[in-house]
Amino acid sequence: MKDTKKNEIFIIDGAGSHGWLEKHKCHVEPLSMDVLYTKDEKYNNAIVFIDNNPAYCQKIKEILPINPGINFILYYKEEIPPSQLVEFVKSGVFESVSSDDQQQVKSLIDQYQKESSDSRLSLYNNLIGKFRELGIITNNLKMAEIFAKIEKIAQANSTVLIHGENGTGKELIAKSIHHFSSRRDYKFVGVNTGAIPESLLEDELFGHVRGAFTTAIKDRKGKFEYAHRGTIFLDEISNMPSSLQVKLLRILQEREFERIGDNQSIPVDVRVVAATNKDIKELVEKEEFREDLYYRLNVIPITLPPLRERRSDIPVLANYFARKYCNISNLGAKNFTLPAIKILQRYSWPGNIRQLENIVERMVVLNPDVSVFLPKDIPAEVKQDLPQEEEMNVVPDEIPDEGMSLNDFVRNIEKKMILKSLEKTDWNKQKAAKLLNVKRTTLIEKIKKFQE
């Protein structure tokens, strides 16, 4: 059987011990950082363990544009100073783990390899790169598979029904279908059928002729006419009134329609892409949606995963939106600290990507002077899903049979408390020392000792 994991895990020379990983059937290949400057498909979705050499920060910034599929993980023996950790985050590192914490190391590898497959290796640079240009940001295999499906169906004229919760990017996916199709040189027309009153929706879609009603003083084209030879996107299709469902069914069957007040049929060449955040099959069973129309719409279904099912995309999206709104506001670049990213990843995001974008925009606007976002900068609503602080129960229930180092345990707790005090005070050492009821000089000495 082919070893699909071979050559997917690398460790930079000197980063630490890794022999124990072989027991878990994880092939680890030692590597020089300089080798990564050469583009190679084997680095797509690769895990690369590095130590906390400060020189690597600049190298990572230079390597990722060449091999964007690399997942850099800090692999340390001694705790990394917070200030140094921030620099690694800025460079593109989103995970850090102690080389002594074998369970966490194995968990991280399993997390990345769960999403890994031969298809991702071939799709990463091409598909994800193409869709990134359209504003669809992801590193997720499920999304890459959707992209592959879109490329296959784009040239066809078949109707597409996009399923997904609010905020998952259904309109962006519809636009991508249009972009990759032969209709790209004609119009993409979007209509939110759920936001337009029933009395106006028919006119919006099909238009009218002069004299059709009191205010109809001249002929008016509807959205279907404007979309001729292009694509029409019907969002929230499940909310379409039953009276208009019949007219839509006719367009899909006969490729023609009539304006309001007119008896003359107008032929139209248009691709229909619809979207729904509801289960239309359930609505059909309740007789709230026409069964024949459902089958006409659901020729090619696409289901978008919610953000909570693609949490690995949260760091990428958060930093993308931060750059976007910093540019809009003419502010310097801002990044997220690892603790802040962890909080974002643990939230359920009921509003999905749209909610994440709004949250990041708010953080940029309310924190114009910071260069990095700390946990305290994240709005309270995002923290509501977080469990009680793990540090509240710092004493283990029992001492392991192999024993433990009391000095290391106490030192680790002390470091966590110092880091929390620095984050709470925007890294003001005087205020942090006051919070911990120690002298400023004492705090500085402890920080220096941690950095040794």
QUITASUL-V715259 format. One record per pair of residues at least 24 apart in sequence whose C-alpha atoms are under 10 Angstrom apart, sorted by the first residue. I is the first residue (numbers start at 1). J is the second residue. D is the distance in whole Angstrom. If there is no record, write none. Layout:
I,J,D  I,J,D
//
This chain:
3,27,9  4,113,10  4,116,9  4,117,8  4,118,8  5,46,10  5,113,8  5,116,9  5,117,9  6,42,10  7,42,7  7,43,8  7,46,8  7,47,9  8,42,7  8,43,7  8,44,8  8,45,7  8,46,5  8,47,6  8,48,8  8,70,10  8,109,10  8,112,10  8,113,9  8,116,9  9,42,10  9,43,9  9,45,9  9,46,6  9,47,5  9,48,6  9,49,8  9,70,10  9,71,10  9,109,8  9,113,10  10,43,9  10,46,7  10,47,6  10,48,5  10,49,6  10,50,9  10,72,10  11,47,8  11,48,5  11,49,5  11,50,6  11,51,9  11,72,10  11,73,9  11,75,9  12,48,7  12,49,6  12,50,5  12,51,8  12,75,10  13,49,9  13,50,8  13,51,9  14,49,10  14,50,8  14,51,7  14,53,10  15,49,7  15,50,5  15,51,5  15,52,8  15,53,9  15,74,9  15,75,6  15,76,7  15,77,9  15,99,9  16,49,9  16,50,8  16,51,7  16,75,7  16,76,7  16,77,7  16,98,10  16,99,7  16,100,10  17,75,10  17,76,10  17,77,9  17,99,7  17,100,9  18,49,10  18,99,8  18,100,10  18,102,9  18,105,10  20,102,8  21,102,8  21,105,9  21,106,8  24,106,8  26,106,9  26,109,9  26,110,10  33,59,8  33,60,9  33,63,9  34,59,8  34,63,9  35,63,10  36,60,9  36,62,10  36,63,6  36,64,9  36,66,8  36,67,7  36,70,9  37,62,8  37,63,6  37,64,9  37,65,9  37,66,7  37,67,8  38,63,8  38,66,7  38,67,8  39,63,9  39,64,10  39,65,9  39,66,6  39,67,6  39,68,9  40,66,9  40,67,7  40,69,10  41,67,8  41,69,9  41,121,7  41,122,8  41,124,9  41,125,9  42,67,10  42,69,9  42,70,10  42,121,8  42,122,10  43,67,7  43,68,8  43,69,6  43,70,6  43,71,9  43,121,9  44,68,7  44,69,4  44,70,6  44,71,9  44,116,9  44,118,10  44,120,8  44,121,6  44,122,8  44,123,9  44,124,7  44,125,8  45,69,5  45,70,5  45,71,7  45,112,8  45,113,8  45,115,9  45,116,7  45,117,9  45,120,8  45,121,7  45,124,8  45,139,9  46,70,5  46,71,6  46,72,8  46,109,10  46,112,9  46,113,9  46,116,9  46,121,9  47,71,5  47,72,6  47,73,7  47,108,9  47,109,8  47,112,8  47,113,9  48,72,5  48,73,6  48,74,9  48,75,9  49,73,5  49,74,6  49,75,6  49,76,9  49,95,10  49,96,9  49,97,9  49,99,10  50,74,5  50,75,6  50,76,8  50,93,10  50,96,9  51,75,5  51,76,6  51,77,9  51,80,10  51,96,10  51,99,10  52,76,7  52,77,9  52,78,9  52,79,10  52,80,7  52,81,10  52,84,8  52,85,8  52,88,8  52,96,10  53,84,10  53,88,10  54,84,8  54,85,10  54,87,8  54,88,8  56,87,10  56,88,8  56,91,9  57,84,9  57,85,10  57,87,7  57,88,6  57,89,9  57,90,8  57,91,5  57,92,8  57,93,9  58,87,9  58,88,9  58,90,10  58,91,7  58,92,10  59,91,8  60,88,9  60,90,10  60,91,6  60,92,7  60,93,8  61,88,10  61,90,9  61,91,5  61,92,7  61,93,10  62,91,9  63,92,10  64,91,9  64,92,8  67,125,9  68,124,9  68,125,8  68,129,10  68,139,10  69,120,10  69,121,9  69,124,7  69,125,8  69,139,8  71,95,9  71,112,8  72,96,9  73,97,7  73,105,10  73,108,9  74,98,8  74,99,9  75,99,6  75,100,9  75,101,10  75,105,9  76,100,8  76,101,10  77,101,10  78,450,9  78,451,9  78,452,9  79,412,8  79,415,9  79,450,7  79,451,8  79,452,10  80,450,8  80,451,7  80,452,10  81,415,9  81,419,9  81,447,8  81,448,9  81,449,10  81,450,7  81,451,6  81,452,9  82,337,9  82,338,10  82,415,10  82,418,10  82,419,7  82,422,9  82,423,10  82,427,10  82,447,10  82,450,10  82,451,9  83,337,10  83,419,10  83,427,9  83,451,10  84,451,9  85,337,8  85,338,8  86,335,9  86,336,8  86,337,6  86,338,8  86,372,8  86,373,10  86,374,10  87,335,10  87,337,9  87,372,10  88,337,9  88,338,9  89,335,7  89,336,7  89,337,6  89,338,7  89,341,10  89,372,9  90,319,10  90,333,10  90,334,8  90,335,6  90,336,8  90,337,8  90,338,10  90,371,10  90,372,9  91,335,9  92,315,10  92,316,9  92,319,10  92,335,10  93,315,10  93,338,9  94,312,10  94,315,7  94,316,9  94,336,9  94,337,9  94,338,6  94,339,10  94,341,8  94,342,9  95,338,7  95,341,10  95,342,9  96,338,8  111,312,9  112,312,9  114,141,10  115,139,10  115,140,7  115,141,6  115,142,8  115,312,10  116,140,9  116,141,7  117,141,8  119,144,9  119,145,8  119,148,10  120,144,7  120,145,8  123,147,9  123,148,8  127,151,9  130,176,10  131,172,10  131,173,9  131,176,8  134,172,8  134,173,9  134,175,9  134,176,7  134,179,9  135,169,10  135,172,8  135,173,10  135,176,10  135,320,10  136,169,8  136,172,7  136,173,8  136,176,9  136,317,9  137,313,8  137,314,10  137,316,7  137,317,6  137,320,8  137,321,10  138,310,9  138,312,9  138,313,6  138,314,9  138,315,10  138,316,7  138,317,7  139,310,9  139,312,7  139,313,6  139,314,10  139,316,8  139,317,10  140,309,10  140,310,6  140,311,9  140,312,7  140,313,7  141,310,9  142,303,10  142,304,9  142,305,8  142,309,9  142,310,8  143,303,10  143,304,8  143,305,8  143,310,9  146,173,9  146,302,7  146,303,8  146,304,8  146,305,10  147,173,9  147,176,9  147,177,9  149,177,10  149,300,10  149,302,8  150,174,9  150,176,8  150,177,6  150,178,10  150,180,8  150,181,9  150,300,10  150,302,9  151,176,9  151,177,8  151,179,10  151,180,7  151,181,8  152,177,10  152,180,9  152,181,10  153,177,8  153,180,9  153,181,8  153,300,8  154,178,7  154,179,8  154,180,6  154,181,5  154,182,8  154,183,9  155,180,7  155,181,5  155,182,6  155,183,8  156,181,8  156,182,9  156,271,9  157,181,9  157,182,10  157,183,10  157,231,10  157,269,10  157,270,8  157,271,6  157,272,8  157,273,10  158,252,10  158,271,7  158,272,8  158,273,9  158,296,9  158,297,9  158,298,9  158,299,7  158,300,7  159,252,8  159,270,10  159,271,6  159,272,5  159,273,6  159,274,8  159,295,10  159,296,7  159,297,6  159,298,7  159,299,6  159,300,6  159,301,9  160,233,10  160,271,9  160,272,7  160,273,5  160,274,6  160,275,8  160,296,9  160,297,6  160,298,6  160,299,6  160,300,5  160,301,6  160,302,7  161,233,10  161,234,9  161,235,10  161,237,9  161,272,9  161,273,6  161,274,5  161,275,5  161,276,8  161,294,9  161,295,10  161,296,9  161,297,6  161,298,5  161,299,7  161,300,6  161,301,5  161,302,6  161,303,8  162,235,9  162,236,10  162,273,8  162,274,6  162,275,4  162,276,6  162,277,9  162,297,10  162,298,9  162,300,8  162,301,6  162,302,5  162,303,6  162,304,7  163,236,10  163,274,9  163,275,6  163,276,5  163,277,6  163,278,8  163,279,8  163,280,9  163,298,10  163,301,7  163,302,6  163,303,5  163,304,6  163,305,9  164,275,8  164,276,7  164,277,5  164,278,8  164,279,9  164,302,8  164,303,6  164,304,5  164,305,7  164,306,7  165,275,10  165,276,8  165,277,5  165,278,8  165,303,9  165,304,8  165,305,8  165,306,7  165,307,10  165,350,9  165,351,8  165,352,8  166,236,10  166,276,9  166,277,6  166,278,10  166,306,9  166,350,8  166,351,6  166,352,7  166,353,9  166,354,8  166,355,10  167,277,10  167,306,8  167,307,9  167,349,10  167,350,9  167,351,6  167,352,5  167,353,5  167,354,5  167,355,7  167,356,9  167,357,10  168,277,10  168,303,10  168,304,7  168,305,7  168,306,6  168,307,7  168,351,8  168,352,6  168,353,6  168,354,7  168,355,10  169,304,8  169,305,10  169,306,10  169,352,9  169,353,7  169,354,8  170,233,10  170,235,8  170,274,9  170,275,7  170,276,9  170,277,9  170,302,9  170,303,9  170,304,8  171,233,8  171,234,9  171,235,8  171,273,9  171,274,9  171,275,8  173,273,10  173,275,10  173,302,9  173,304,9  174,231,9  174,232,9  174,233,7  174,234,10  174,235,10  174,272,10  174,273,6  174,274,8  174,275,9  175,231,9  175,232,10  175,233,8  175,273,9  177,231,9  177,273,9  178,230,8  178,231,6  178,232,9  178,233,10  178,271,9  178,273,9  179,231,10  181,230,9  181,231,9  182,229,10  182,230,9  183,228,10  183,229,6  183,230,5  183,231,7  183,270,9  183,271,9  184,229,9  184,230,7  184,231,8  185,229,9  185,230,8  186,226,10  186,227,8  186,228,8  186,229,6  186,230,5  186,231,8  187,226,7  187,227,6  187,228,8  187,229,8  187,230,5  187,231,6  187,232,8  187,270,10  188,223,10  188,226,9  188,227,6  188,228,9  188,229,10  188,230,6  188,231,5  188,232,6  188,233,7  188,270,10  188,271,10  189,223,7  189,224,8  189,225,10  189,226,7  189,227,6  189,228,10  189,230,8  189,231,6  189,232,5  189,233,6  189,234,9  189,272,10  190,223,8  190,227,9  190,231,8  190,232,6  190,233,5  190,234,6  190,235,7  190,273,9  190,274,10  191,223,8  191,224,10  191,232,8  191,233,6  191,234,5  191,235,6  191,236,9  191,237,9  191,274,10  192,233,8  192,234,6  192,235,5  192,236,6  192,237,8  192,239,10  192,240,10  192,274,10  192,275,10  193,233,10  193,234,6  193,235,6  193,236,6  193,237,6  193,238,9  193,239,7  193,240,6  193,241,9  193,274,10  193,275,10  194,234,9  194,235,7  194,236,5  194,237,7  194,238,8  194,239,5  194,240,7  194,241,9  194,276,10  195,235,9  195,236,8  195,239,9  195,240,10  196,239,10  196,240,10  197,240,10  197,241,10  198,239,10  198,240,8  198,241,7  198,243,9  198,244,9  199,241,10  201,240,9  201,241,9  201,244,8  202,240,10  202,241,10  202,243,9  202,244,7  202,247,9  202,259,9  202,260,8  203,259,8  203,260,7  205,232,10  205,234,10  205,244,9  205,247,10  205,248,9  205,259,9  206,247,9  206,248,10  206,257,7  206,258,7  206,259,5  206,260,7  206,266,10  207,258,8  207,259,5  207,260,6  207,261,9  207,262,10  208,258,8  208,259,5  208,260,4  208,261,6  208,262,7  209,258,10  209,259,6  209,260,6  209,261,6  209,262,6  210,260,9  210,261,8  210,262,9  211,260,10  211,261,8  211,262,10  212,259,9  212,260,6  212,261,5  212,262,8  213,260,9  213,261,8  216,260,10  216,261,10  219,259,9  219,260,10  220,259,9  220,260,10  221,259,8  222,259,8  222,260,10  224,251,9  224,256,10  224,257,9  224,268,7  224,269,9  224,270,7  224,271,10  224,272,9  225,257,10  225,259,10  225,266,9  225,267,9  225,268,7  225,269,9  225,270,9  226,268,10  226,270,10  227,268,9  227,269,8  227,270,6  227,271,9  227,272,10  228,267,9  228,268,6  228,269,5  228,270,5  228,271,9  229,268,8  229,269,5  229,270,5  229,271,8  230,268,10  230,269,8  230,270,5  230,271,6  230,272,9  231,269,9  231,270,6  231,271,5  231,272,6  231,273,7  232,270,7  232,271,6  232,272,5  232,273,6  232,274,8  233,271,9  233,272,6  233,273,5  233,274,6  233,275,8  234,272,7  234,273,6  234,274,5  234,275,6  234,276,9  235,273,8  235,274,6  235,275,5  235,276,6  235,277,9  236,274,8  236,275,6  236,276,5  236,277,7  236,278,8  237,273,10  237,274,6  237,275,6  237,276,6  237,277,9  237,278,9  237,280,9  237,289,10  237,294,10  237,297,10  238,274,9  238,275,8  238,276,6  238,277,8  238,278,7  238,279,8  238,280,6  238,283,8  238,284,10  238,288,9  238,289,7  238,290,10  238,294,9  239,276,9  239,278,9  239,280,10  239,288,9  239,289,9  240,288,10  240,289,9  241,288,9  241,289,9  242,288,8  242,289,7  242,290,7  245,289,8  245,290,7  245,292,10  245,293,7  245,294,10  246,290,8  246,292,10  246,293,8  248,272,10  248,293,8  248,296,10  248,297,10  249,290,9  249,292,8  249,293,6  249,294,9  249,296,7  249,297,9  250,293,9  252,293,9  252,296,7  252,297,8  253,293,10  253,296,8  272,297,8  273,297,8  273,298,10  273,300,10  273,301,10  274,298,9  274,301,10  275,301,10  275,302,9  275,303,10  276,303,10  305,352,10  306,348,10  306,349,8  306,350,8  306,351,9  306,352,6  306,353,8  307,345,9  307,347,10  307,348,8  307,349,7  307,350,8  307,351,9  307,352,5  307,353,6  307,354,10  307,355,10  307,356,9  308,345,8  308,346,9  308,347,8  308,348,6  308,349,6  308,350,8  308,352,8  308,353,10  309,348,9  310,345,9  311,342,10  311,344,9  311,345,6  311,346,8  311,347,9  311,348,9  311,349,10  312,345,8  313,345,9  313,353,10  314,341,8  314,342,9  314,344,7  314,345,6  314,346,10  314,353,9  314,356,8  315,340,10  315,341,6  315,342,9  315,344,8  315,345,8  316,341,10  317,353,8  317,356,8  317,357,8  317,360,9  318,344,9  318,353,9  318,356,7  318,357,7  318,359,9  318,360,7  318,361,10  319,357,10  319,360,9  320,357,9  320,360,10  321,356,9  321,357,6  321,358,9  321,359,9  321,360,6  321,361,7  321,364,9  322,357,8  322,359,10  322,360,6  322,361,7  322,362,10  322,363,8  322,364,7  322,373,10  323,360,10  323,361,10  323,364,9  324,357,10  324,360,10  324,361,9  324,364,10  325,357,9  325,360,8  325,361,6  325,362,9  325,363,10  325,364,7  325,365,8  326,361,9  326,364,7  326,365,9  326,368,9  329,364,9  329,365,8  329,368,9  330,368,10  331,364,9  331,365,9  331,368,7  331,369,8  331,370,10  331,371,10  332,368,8  332,369,9  332,370,9  332,371,7  333,364,10  333,370,9  333,371,7  333,372,9  334,364,8  334,367,10  334,368,9  334,369,9  334,370,7  334,371,5  334,372,5  334,373,7  335,370,9  335,371,7  335,372,5  335,373,6  335,374,9  336,371,9  336,372,5  336,373,5  336,374,7  336,375,9  336,377,10  337,372,6  337,373,6  337,374,6  337,375,8  338,373,9  338,374,8  338,375,9  339,373,9  339,374,7  339,375,6  339,376,10  340,372,10  340,373,7  340,374,5  340,375,5  340,376,8  340,377,8  340,378,7  341,373,9  341,374,9  341,375,8  341,378,10  342,375,9  343,374,10  343,375,7  343,378,8  343,382,8  343,383,7  343,384,10  343,385,9  343,386,7  344,375,9  344,378,8  344,382,7  344,383,8  344,386,10  345,382,10  346,382,9  346,383,8  346,384,10  346,385,7  346,386,7  346,387,10  347,381,9  347,382,6  347,383,7  347,384,8  347,385,6  347,386,7  348,382,8  348,383,10  348,384,10  348,385,7  348,386,10  349,382,8  349,385,10  356,382,9  370,426,9  373,423,10  374,423,7  374,424,9  374,426,9  375,420,10  375,423,8  375,424,9  376,420,10  376,423,7  376,424,7  376,425,10  376,426,9  377,423,10  377,424,10  391,416,9  391,417,9  411,446,10  411,450,9  412,450,10  414,446,9  415,446,9  415,447,8  415,450,8  418,443,8  418,446,9  418,447,8  419,447,9
//
